Amino acid sequence: MAHSSHTYTASNFIKAVALAYCFFMTALCPTFAQRPIGITDSEDQHIFTGNEIQFLEDKNGAYTFADVLSPTLNSRFKNSATNTPQNYNLKSTYWFRIKVRHNPESDKNWMLEFFDQTIDDITAFLPDGKGGYNERRMGDQLPFQNREYAHKNFELNISNDTSFEGTYYFRVKSHQTADAIIVLRSVNRFIAYALDEYFIFGIFYGMVLVFSFYNLMMYVAVRQVQYLYYVLYNLCVGLFEMCIDGIAYQYLWPNAPEWNQYAYGIALYGISIFALQFTRTLLYTYRKAPKLDRFIILVMLLRTVFFAICFVVDTNWFSYKFVELIPLAVAFYTGIYIYRQGYHPARFFVLGYTFLSVGFIHKFLLMLHVEGLNFGVITYYSLSICFVIEMIFLSFAIGDKVRVLKKKKDRAQKQIIHQMRMNEKLKDSLNVRLEAEVGERTREALEKSTIIEAQNQELMQVNELLQQQKAEILQMNLLLEKDNEVLHTNVVKVTQARVMSTEVDFEEFSRIYPDNDSCFGFLAGMKWGNGTSGDHYECRKCGHDHFFHGHSPYSRRCARCDYDESVIAHTIFQNTRIPINKAFYMVFLIYTTKGKISSHKLSEILSIRQGTCWAYASRIKKVMHDRRKEIAASKSGEGWSLLVLDHSLETA
């Protein structure tokens, strides 16, 4: 522990007078005299109680040790009204004093120990037997490694080299209620007691971990959320007990004492929230008691608000642990209510919370200094014992719930098996009836079969005639199909010839290409032909001659490199913003008029802005001019297609 070696000498006259005054007042007032405790090898430990320990309240925390030694303040020390004095006013600083009669003939080493591990600051003034005092400082707001002993409690070695009666003073300041439990014990007794205590701690926290791990595995296996809430509840209980016992400070955050001021509050909040969530999921309150379920949610919300206020405004408010009685009472009442509705797994839940309630009430009564409830070590660890019992019963409750679900499942399986047997019997009876009916129908069918056989003979003869007629009809259809193909080919050729020529008028052109689809189909035929694999398709990227249908209408996608070429790509219609059918009309009109039609006339015919018609017409006329020799030397069937398939056209 952190300690300093400041020595207060009693060489001045004032301190001598003060000590004399104290002895004088003690002699005159035997009723309030403080009883000293002697060191003897026959008694390994002694807990200071009653008039063996006295206290003085310093409301402003301004008293120095010299002030306390003064006759005025020294005479104001009072005997404790209870066996264990406390810091009743959390805003005050308390001074405690005890008297020890030293015995140098003792063969043992001796020490003083504070049982309460939650005290923030303890300044001890130890008499040296020569009229002076040595100062030692300890508390849970100091780093753990500064302690004299690596133990959860606060210990002080005392010197027993000379025979004298020394008065020990302790200045105590804590943000939460602290018990001034001061024990004089031998070092041997301390070692034996500490080993036993840590062994018990190992059992307790081991049980917490075992219960948590087991239920975590159950959650992973069955994915029922109550197991997860139970695991989190157990871990919060373990963290709270570690904070209260000082184990968390020793092993979890020995170099961060600031956690001691509010870690227990976080653990208590987790206990309340996860206990209520576990209650809701285990007891099906949302279905069995909807109003009570909404009230539980309200309590959780209010508890969360209180936690946030404590965390943000003043962490000292975490010390008001009595608020946990509200979530405890709500969970306890919920278990009783659901059990009375006939849900049997709730009985173990009620038993567990009965023990936990007894533990909380016992601690609360001890805090109110109700006499007759202190049973030594059992009293000190009563809440931990109740937590263990509660964990056991809650595990029984979960197991009982699983057992109830298993019984329901077994009952359902038995009903299914029974129903399957009934279905099997029904199926057998139906099969018997069906077999009888099938036999009857079979006899009827045999009787009719002779009649049907005769009719079949007649039908076979008719079928032979029909087969002959069918062969003749097929031969005729083949001839007709050949004639239709020739006729269709001639019609297509004639139509294309007329479209490519300059003899077709505008009205006829509009009937041949009335919409975009017909224009695209015509373009596809001009570019690639109409075969399934393309009459003369060749990929512009890799030269492959097989394709699939592309994303846009009539486009073609290369079967090798996936290059997708649209039907208007590399034509005079590429990148035009006017409808394709109107673009067709414009090319046709310009070609048939040899470029002499005006943009105003085109705008009137096609219902397109004159500027757009002029721009696109200029583009077509340029192509006509560039390819005038080819147009002049073209065959009569090629027509204006020489303008359409302009492979040298640059992308706009």
Steps between C-alpha positions, in 0.01 A plus 500: 500500500607860455632628828713784622726512800382830649564484876296703741703559820330581831790706621310824518312600805161524331495134400612397846218701651259347250600146593479581867157649447383191318623270775336728756164497319523125464553459871212733586262342245533124527168454321653632175851368557643310205604144578850412375567160342811315607721292273519141619607180328195318632269706277599512130251768403264755649231713329454844655134561593294707742705724727822354360472731198406869509429747224496874430312660211681772303218655294726727296800266480722775636645338814869424502655234717634773729143633533373155589764466772392830653301476824192657340459243223651206686225524758231491231569142392193281559449134557332324208127451550526177302753222489630631167516881452452648155540827314136590547536829312671438166603866469690491830842367590513265800776443751515165679728401783586180681736416782744210495708384795828377350676194637862447383499151653268377224663253261278604209495785251189716513302713262185712472252429222201687355236259370310747280678508162285783358643781716646770276761651730643388835778693671635309800704661781693228682667566838868413507517446879720809544231765500497545123285376211569350158261572216382233254254556215285243319165467323344385176582828326872416512684252271479145628875437497551766770352272767713327761324170423367390159161434655151630435472652852708783645774376737755680717794341677538632855809511713498294819859549616421700814235482769261795478134583455460680170205681351457446125318764295343446157369773272234347267334659196280304258236583240284207608402351833805341658523274806787572736572132570847505657661171598814432703644166393824311476670462165470121525127530554476743206680260264278205594186710477604655165572159344164364612321811378660496154423128476132580564519783247637254246205269559247784476638665186570159351131416543407828333726420204382138477132604504574772243698272268244220519211731415705666227546161338126439537433832325735405216327161472131597518512877428252585776566854619424435868830307524690805375324730748576254778870494403517882500315511833746254657800694369360825641442329836861377493630848413294661778625251757857552382457876543354460849762244605790701357595213268430708189736772625771244570479301175307699236612863533779523763649806328171680435350577845252743346295197389426428866278808512238380253572147374266349761225737378538371144485142629184575702338654194584190297358275775167689496462520122605145416301356793183666372572396140563144620171515690311611189644230274493215750142561618352611164356817656430653158248219444391394850486850659515780238429783746763374741744468209447866409553597864830307505612691189409827676706401805798420275462837330489687832799301629691596186413867550623484861820331386562769238439777756742340747763449231476853360414712805655334807643147520465516881128436449588145402533437875119512534478126458151480653353592158581144392217384727253628238614278208544213747145544629361524146676179391393322822136605458506400132620152590223460760235631258603270215527200736147560627385488138622140484840535336701245705859603406431827685514317836880471488517863388296602804718291733818656361371853539371417848855428615634804315234720660593365843863591429415852386264562791760368745764736358252788505413437866869481587547834328223639724691356803227260606647300787509121524565436128878476508616138479866558422643377170162368384353847545780666306464262205124448531421673170764295316355179646152607393629578150641147472174343619307721260724397208439135582122542513496711182693222327234259626235737360664497156537123516138465608394717209695275264341197667151648452578571135632145461180361654292706260715379213467136614125544539478648152709214361272245668198672351666497159583129535142426610364697207737317265373165632140612448591612150663163435185315611286728287732444206476121542120509509496723193738266321267204569204693363700617201619146423138378503395782271799439273405131475146594406618751245745245361221253434299772329804596295553138388141480386538821304841411361354258245272774370788748494723252316249472221471875482881526494513283192266739323699798619824345375357472155382862512844607627670333208285706264574813699874429486486478124308830481749657745796407281328656198421819699861525622629476144261776396608719795865461401422620151300794636782597740749507214264720302453733803876532552554591136211747514627656827852532361367670192288739713799593721722555198238713331438700817870563559549592138221752520631638834850537360377660183391855455156403365327444837309799636500623860161346590610156388833539684305578820293185461813285454682646805222614736697472833845467663492120504455470126783751447733310732413171328575650161834638626597164650429330168709756312796469743516130573230313311217306667660163583516372862879506496513801264536487121810721516538590873857566613596643845675836460720426803622144450364398155291210638195402291266362770275716715219516753219752528621821669339727760325740260250395226666326202849554645756218487750392764816311402507143629875527566582846642145615599528818288142630466436688170169684464305492176562874431874484576717591198199627304391849416245472784767463769477762778192666348247639750193487276273190478642234270189478280511876438873475430414232241249735341755780491768286329241375254371849420849649456608206285191507279524879455878477445548733797283780361232485769527791747528471877171693534323241287656217704388670823146526365486136388670342803376741777860563613663837573648664190844531663513129575388416145764733353781347711408140421429577132843661469654184638311282246586730210868483592485121487322518164770734371783281632349186346364650176719274288379187676141617472541567131657159445252316727261236384136583478417289808744666736327839512536715808659214702835638386429796727390286794794261520770764530781301666738789487265725703675651807338483839339833592 
